[in-house]
Amino acid sequence: MTHKPLAHPLYCIAHRGGDSLHTENTIGAFNDSLQLDIDAIEIDIWNVGDELLVTHDRRLGHTLPGYGRLNDFPPEQLLALEMSCGGRLARLEEVLKLVGDKVVLNIELKGPNCAEPLAKALESYCRDNGNCYEQYVVSSFDHHQLFELKKSMPEVRRGVLTFGIPLDYAQCCDAIEAYSFHSGLTFVNKALVNDAKRRGLKVWVYTVNEIDDMQHLSEIGVDGVFTDYPQRVIDLNNVRRKT
């Protein structure tokens, strides 16, 4: 099937590692995505018992077997759980080592009290492995944690997550001195994109899996998309470059 070329190429971010390829937020998903021509990988982290664990949900029962709230279990017990794919939870340090400097890593803070231990983890990893902070974007719906991160580690780029359309559009990014504005697909529109661009922000939209949505977002000026199907974005980008 021939698809209409994009207005401009889209920055391709494998959402939770691109979970059409493998169970989300697992080493298997990240390995699979790294075999593709992606630009970035997005992961989610929770602070559980002072361990930064890579997972999305606040409760067991989706990817992790069992029932209950994530933070009601010690990290060692969670790390021992086996998912249906045979994989296990990863620590943030494992993912930092796996991704290295191959692609940009977007780290989303999902729960409370992540900013300080994340700053320490990134400082330690970059110091010991020669990585630069430009390798990372830290995002969250918790703008207070992003502001905290700005104060403790201003070198790391910050992405502000929203779902709807704030009354002041992307003004929430100003105090955080954000690099990027991350909007939900449902409500994003050209006025919101234009306001973010006027503020010097990259505009990345989640979660974009359908080709017609990718085409529309490219037309209204969106820079990049979080997708479970990174190969679709790659194919559209290739068509764009050929034309």
C-alpha positions as CSV (number, residue, x, y, z in Angstrom):
1,M,0.0,0.0,0.0
2,T,1.3,3.5,-0.9
3,H,1.0,6.1,1.7
4,K,0.8,9.9,1.3
5,P,4.2,11.3,2.2
6,L,4.6,13.1,5.5
7,A,4.8,16.9,5.5
8,H,8.2,16.4,7.2
9,P,9.9,13.4,8.9
10,L,8.8,12.5,12.4
11,Y,11.2,11.8,15.3
12,C,10.6,8.2,16.1
13,I,10.3,7.3,19.8
14,A,9.7,3.6,20.7
15,H,7.0,3.9,23.3
16,R,7.9,1.7,26.3
17,G,10.4,0.1,23.9
18,G,7.8,-0.4,21.2
19,D,5.5,-2.9,22.8
20,S,4.2,-4.3,19.5
21,L,7.6,-6.0,19.4
22,H,7.8,-7.4,22.9
23,T,6.3,-6.9,26.4
24,E,6.5,-3.2,27.2
25,N,9.4,-1.8,29.3
26,T,11.4,-5.0,29.1
27,I,15.0,-5.7,28.0
28,G,13.5,-7.7,25.2
29,A,11.5,-4.8,23.9
30,F,14.5,-2.4,24.1
31,N,16.8,-4.9,22.3
32,D,14.2,-5.3,19.5
33,S,13.8,-1.5,19.1
34,L,17.6,-1.0,19.0
35,Q,17.7,-3.2,15.9
36,L,15.5,-0.6,14.1
37,D,16.3,2.9,12.8
38,I,14.6,4.6,15.7
39,D,15.7,8.0,17.2
40,A,14.8,7.3,20.9
41,I,13.4,4.8,23.4
42,E,10.9,5.8,26.1
43,I,10.8,4.1,29.4
44,D,8.9,4.5,32.7
45,I,10.4,4.4,36.1
46,W,9.1,4.0,39.7
47,N,11.0,4.5,42.9
48,V,10.3,1.4,44.9
49,G,12.2,1.0,48.1
50,D,14.9,3.3,46.8
51,E,15.3,1.2,43.7
52,L,14.5,2.8,40.3
53,L,12.5,0.0,38.5
54,V,11.4,0.2,34.9
55,T,7.7,-0.4,34.7
56,H,4.6,1.6,33.8
57,D,1.7,0.6,36.1
58,R,1.2,1.5,39.7
59,R,-0.4,-1.9,40.3
60,L,0.5,-5.5,39.5
61,G,-1.7,-7.5,37.1
62,H,-0.9,-6.0,33.7
63,T,2.6,-7.0,32.8
64,L,3.6,-8.2,36.3
65,P,1.7,-11.2,37.8
66,G,-0.2,-10.8,41.0
67,Y,-2.4,-8.2,42.6
68,G,-1.7,-5.1,44.7
69,R,0.1,-1.8,44.5
70,L,3.7,-1.7,43.3
71,N,4.9,0.2,46.3
72,D,3.5,-2.3,48.8
73,F,6.2,-4.8,47.8
74,P,9.9,-4.8,48.4
75,P,11.9,-4.4,45.2
76,E,13.6,-7.8,45.5
77,Q,10.2,-9.5,45.4
78,L,9.1,-7.5,42.3
79,L,12.4,-8.2,40.5
80,A,11.9,-12.0,41.1
81,L,8.5,-12.0,39.4
82,E,8.4,-13.6,35.9
83,M,6.2,-12.1,33.2
84,S,4.2,-14.2,30.7
85,C,7.0,-13.5,28.1
86,G,9.6,-15.0,30.5
87,G,11.1,-11.6,31.1
88,R,11.5,-9.8,34.4
89,L,11.6,-6.2,35.6
90,A,14.7,-4.3,34.8
91,R,16.5,-1.8,37.0
92,L,17.2,1.6,35.5
93,E,21.0,0.9,35.5
94,E,20.5,-2.1,33.3
95,V,18.7,0.0,30.7
96,L,21.2,2.8,30.8
97,K,23.9,0.2,30.0
98,L,21.9,-1.5,27.3
99,V,21.0,1.8,25.5
100,G,24.4,3.5,26.1
101,D,24.8,6.2,23.5
102,K,23.0,4.3,20.7
103,V,19.8,6.4,20.8
104,V,18.2,9.1,23.0
105,L,16.6,7.7,26.2
106,N,13.4,9.4,27.4
107,I,12.9,8.5,31.0
108,E,9.3,9.2,32.3
109,L,8.9,9.6,36.1
110,K,5.7,7.7,36.9
111,G,5.6,7.8,40.6
112,P,6.7,10.1,43.5
113,N,10.2,10.7,44.7
114,C,12.0,9.8,41.5
115,A,13.8,13.0,40.6
116,E,16.5,13.0,43.2
117,P,17.5,9.3,42.8
118,L,17.4,9.6,39.0
119,A,19.7,12.6,39.1
120,K,22.2,10.6,41.2
121,A,21.9,7.6,38.9
122,L,22.5,9.7,35.7
123,E,25.4,11.5,37.3
124,S,27.0,8.3,38.4
125,Y,26.4,6.5,35.0
126,C,27.6,9.4,32.9
127,R,30.7,9.9,35.0
128,D,31.7,6.3,34.9
129,N,30.9,5.6,31.3
130,G,31.6,8.9,29.5
131,N,28.0,9.5,28.4
132,C,26.8,13.0,28.1
133,Y,23.6,14.4,29.6
134,E,22.3,15.3,26.1
135,Q,21.6,11.6,25.7
136,Y,18.6,11.9,28.0
137,V,15.2,13.6,28.2
138,V,13.3,13.3,31.5
139,S,9.5,13.7,31.3
140,S,6.6,13.6,33.7
141,F,3.1,14.6,34.4
142,D,4.4,15.7,37.8
143,H,5.8,19.1,36.9
144,H,7.0,19.6,40.4
145,Q,9.4,16.8,40.0
146,L,10.6,18.2,36.7
147,F,11.2,21.6,38.4
148,E,13.1,19.8,41.2
149,L,15.3,18.1,38.5
150,K,15.9,21.5,36.8
151,K,17.4,22.8,40.1
152,S,19.5,19.7,40.8
153,M,20.6,18.7,37.3
154,P,19.9,21.5,34.8
155,E,22.1,19.8,32.2
156,V,19.5,17.1,31.6
157,R,16.7,18.0,29.2
158,R,13.2,18.0,30.5
159,G,9.9,17.1,28.7
160,V,6.6,18.3,30.1
161,L,3.7,15.9,29.8
162,T,0.1,16.9,29.5
163,F,-3.1,15.2,28.4
164,G,-5.6,17.8,27.4
165,I,-5.2,21.4,26.3
166,P,-4.1,23.7,29.2
167,L,-5.8,27.1,29.3
168,D,-2.4,28.7,28.9
169,Y,-1.3,26.2,26.2
170,A,2.4,25.4,26.7
171,Q,3.2,28.1,29.3
172,C,3.6,25.4,31.9
173,C,7.0,24.7,30.2
174,D,8.4,28.1,30.9
175,A,9.3,27.8,34.6
176,I,10.7,24.3,34.0
177,E,12.8,25.6,31.1
178,A,11.7,22.5,29.2
179,Y,13.2,21.1,26.0
180,S,10.0,19.5,24.8
181,F,6.3,19.5,25.2
182,H,4.6,16.1,25.2
183,S,0.9,16.2,24.4
184,G,-1.7,13.4,24.2
185,L,-3.0,12.5,20.8
186,T,-6.7,13.0,21.7
187,F,-6.6,16.7,22.1
188,V,-3.5,18.0,20.3
189,N,-4.2,20.7,17.8
190,K,-2.4,23.3,15.7
191,A,-2.9,26.2,18.1
192,L,-1.3,24.1,20.9
193,V,1.6,23.1,18.6
194,N,2.1,26.7,17.4
195,D,2.2,28.0,21.0
196,A,4.8,25.4,22.0
197,K,6.9,26.2,18.9
198,R,6.8,29.9,19.7
199,R,8.3,29.0,23.1
200,G,11.2,27.1,21.4
201,L,9.9,23.7,22.3
202,K,10.0,20.4,20.5
203,V,6.5,18.9,20.3
204,W,6.2,15.1,20.8
205,V,2.8,13.4,20.8
206,Y,1.8,10.1,22.5
207,T,0.7,7.4,21.7
208,V,0.5,7.4,17.9
209,N,0.0,4.1,16.2
210,E,-2.1,4.7,13.1
211,I,-0.6,6.0,9.9
212,D,-3.4,8.6,9.2
213,D,-2.7,10.1,12.7
214,M,1.1,10.3,11.9
215,Q,0.3,12.1,8.6
216,H,-2.0,14.6,10.3
217,L,0.5,15.3,13.1
218,S,3.2,15.9,10.6
219,E,0.9,18.4,8.8
220,I,0.3,20.5,11.9
221,G,3.9,20.7,12.8
222,V,4.5,18.0,15.4
223,D,8.2,17.1,15.6
224,G,8.0,13.5,16.9
225,V,5.7,10.7,18.1
226,F,5.8,8.0,20.8
227,T,4.6,4.8,19.1
228,D,4.2,1.1,19.8
229,Y,4.9,0.5,16.1
230,P,8.2,2.2,15.3
231,Q,8.6,0.5,12.0
232,R,5.5,2.4,10.7
233,V,7.1,5.7,11.4
234,I,10.4,4.6,9.9
235,D,8.6,3.5,6.7
236,L,6.8,6.8,6.4
237,N,10.0,8.7,7.1
238,N,11.7,6.7,4.3
239,V,8.9,7.5,1.8
240,R,9.2,11.2,2.8
241,R,13.0,11.2,2.2
242,K,12.6,9.5,-1.2
243,T,10.1,12.1,-2.4
